[in-house]
Amino acid sequence: MRKKIVAGNWKMNKSHQEGMELLMQVFKLVEEEEILLEDTEKKLPEIVIAPPLILLSDAAGLIQAWEGKIAAQNCSSEKDGAFTGEISASMLKSINVDYVIIGHSERRNYFNETNQIVAKKIDRALENNLSVICCIGETLAEREAGKEFQIITKQIEECFFYLDAPTLKGEKDDGSLQGGELRMVLAYEPVWAIGTGKNATAEQAQEMHRYIRSVISGKFGKEISENISILYGGSCNPQNAKLIFSQTDVDGGLIGGASLLAKDFVEVIKEAIL
């Protein structure tokens, strides 16, 4: 069974104090849900929090108490050196970060990150045993031009098709799995449906997720394509999460605004209960 994941991307929100308070609120609500699930065979999805940089170290220490994971929102494409303001993958690993989000639509749009830059960042992350949440998605203009599948294919191919299966699996030299699971998670962002007044339906999400899985299968085979988690990153909230998460090829969500309110975030998490 593919791993279900709900990841909260806080973006550039919350001071240190506000962020730690939010984490504690989420922790309390998650703990209450776990108590309710104790006598069932159900379990919560993997919970990932991606706070601002100033919170990473303290958040990593706190989140381990409830078996959650911590993610950085970005990392440098360089290993180290004179790159003022950048944070390397090795630095993130040194403070026990688990994941790094790479290729988010806002990074592509506002900071002109290309597929080639995304690929370099993925390299740095995997070299340091960080798992990757790789974001892909088409714009409104691209979808209206009927190029959505072409764009998605190009992003996937250029961002990580140069990798081999053992690297994605985190295999050691003897072929055994380093972490027992894939080190790549994909997040589909329908950029055309974020802040445009247009809404992506659950059926549209499923269509694209199924297509992404088929592209992965064509390169890496059925085993990897059937086991890689693909998250939906298009304005997912407590009102639409149940329908979206019920789709066959949707394995959870990369949550933006709804992750900034503990109650809303945990409501979304509950819709991904296995």
N, C-alpha and C positions, 0 to 999 in steps of 0.2 A: 504494500500500500504506500502511495506517495505521501510524503510528509506534508501535513497542513501547516501553514505559516500565516500569522497575522503580524505584520510589521508596521510600527508607527513611526512615520517620518515627521519629526517636529519642525524641520526646516529652520529658519532663523527666528525662532520664538522661544520665550521663557528665559528669565534670568536664572542664575544658579539656584537661588532659594526657591523660586517658583517651580523650577524643573524638579528639584528633589521632593517638593511637596506633591507634585503631580505623580511622581513615581510611587510615593508612599500611598497615595490614594488608589492608584492602579493595583498596587500590591495587596492592599486590604480587600478590594473587590474581587481580585483573582483568587485570593485565599478563601473567600466566602464561596465562590463557585466550585473550587476544588473540594471543599467540605461537602457540598451538595452532590458531587459526583462520586464520592467515596464508595458508595454501595452499588455503583453501576459499572458497566464495562466501558463506559464512555470516558473520554479524556479531552482536556483542552488542547488546542493546537500549540505549536511552538510560538512563543511570544517574543518578538524582537522589538527593541526600542532604539530609535536612531535620534538621539538628542543633539543639540549643538555641541561644538567641540569643547566648550568650557565645562561641560557636564560629563564627558565621556569616562574619565577615570573614576569619579565617585559613583556614577551610575553603574559602571561595570561591577564595582564591589557590592552594591546594593542588590542588583538584579540577580546575582548568583544565588541569593537566599531563596528565591522562588523559581529557580531553574529556568529563568528567561535568558535571552541573549541580547547582547549590546551590539549596535552597528554604528559605524561612522558614516557620515553623509557623503564623504568624498575622500580621496587620497591623491597624492602626487603621482605623476607618471614617471618620476625620477626616483632613484634609490636614495640619494642624499646629495648634499652639496649646497652651493650658494643659490638657493631658491627661496628668497625671503617670503615669509607668510605661508609656505607650503608645509604639509604634514606628510611624512613618508609612511608607507605601509608597515615598515619595521617599527616605527614609533607607535603606531596603533596597536601592533601585536604586543609591544612591551607593557601596555596597560590593560591587557586582557580583553581587547576588542575581539568579537567573534566574526562579525560581518562588515563589509563595506559596500555601500550603495555606489554603483558606478554607472555613468551614462544617463542619469536622470534628465528628463526633458528640460528642466530649468537650467541644468549645466550645459546642455547642448545649445539651448536658445540664448541664454544670457552670457555665457562664457565661451561660446563658439567651439565647444568640444566636438571633435569629429569622431567617426568610428575608429580611426587610427589612434587617436588619443585614448579613447576608451579601451582599446586593445592593450595599449601599453600599461594602463592602470590595472587592468585585469592581471597582466603578467606580474606586476609588483605585488598585488594582493596574494596571488596564488604562491608566489615565491616565499611569502612569509606566513603561509598556512592560514590565511584569512579566507573565509568563504565570501562569495561574491553574490550580490543581488544586482544583476545586470538589467538595466531598463531599456526597453525598446518601444517604439510607437510612432504613429504617423500623424501629421498635422491635418488641419481641416482642408487646406488646399490640396494636399496629397490624396486625401480620401475622395474629395469631390472630383478629382481628376481620374479616379479609378486606379490609383497607383499604390493602394495600401499594402497589398500583398508583395508587390515588388519592393517597396521601401523596407518592409519588415524583413524580407529575405536578405536584402543587402546589408541591413544592420547586423543581423545574426551572423552572416558569413564573414563580414569584415571585422566584427568585434571578437569572435572567438573560434571561428572554424579552423584557424591555423593550429589550435590545440589538438592534442590527441586524447583518446578516451582515458588512458591511465592518469593523465593530469587532471581531468575533470573529476575522476573518481578519488583522487588523492591517494593513489596506490604507492606503496613503498617499492623498493627495488625488487623485492621478492614477489610482487604482484598482489600482496594483501592490501586491504583498504586501510588507509591511514586513520580515517575517522569513521569508517563504516558507512559513509553516505556521500552523495555527490557534493562537490564544493561550489557548484554553480546553481543559482536560483535565477529564474527570469521573472521580470515584472513587465507586463504589457500595459503601457500608458496610452489610451486613446486621446492624444493631445487635442484632437478636434472636439472632444466632448468636455474639456476642462475649461471652465470659465467662458464658454462660447454661447451658452444658452441652449446648446444641443445636447441631447442625452443619448448615451450608448445604452442599448437594451441588453438584457442578460443574454439574449440570443446572439447579438453581435459580439459580445465578449466571448461566448463559447465558440463561435465561428473562428475568431482569430486565435484563440488559445489552441483549438484543434489544429489549425493551420501551422502554428508555431511548432507544435509537437511533431507534425509531419516533416517539417524542415529539419528538425533535430534528428529524427529517425533516419532521414536520407543520408546524413553525414555520419552519425555516431551509432546508429543501429537502434533496434526496438528496445533493448534493455535500458539504455540511457534515456531514450525519449519517454518511456513509460514511467520512469522513476524520477525525472527531473520535475521539481515543483515550479509551476508557472502561476504567478500572482497577478491579480487584477489591480491596476492602479488608476482607476478613473472615477474619482469622487465617490468612493465607497463609504457608506454611512449606515446607521442602525436601521434606516428605512428600506434600503435596497440590498443589504448584505446577504440576507437569507436566500433571496432569489438568485443572486449572482453566484454565491458559494455553492449553490445546489447544482450548478452546471458541471457536466462530467469532467471537463478539462481545466476547470478553475480550482486552484489548490490553496486559495486564501487571498489575502489582499495586502497591498502596500498603501497604507492609510495616511492621508494628510491631515486635513482639518479636524476630522473626527477623533484623531489621536491626541488632540490637545485638551480634551475633556475626558476625565477618567471614566465617567459613567457611559458616555457614548462609545469610547474605545472598548470597554469591556463588553458592551452590548454587541459590538461587531465581533469580538473574540468569541462570544457565546454562539454566534451563528456558524462558526467553523468547528464546533465540537464534533469529535469523531464518534 
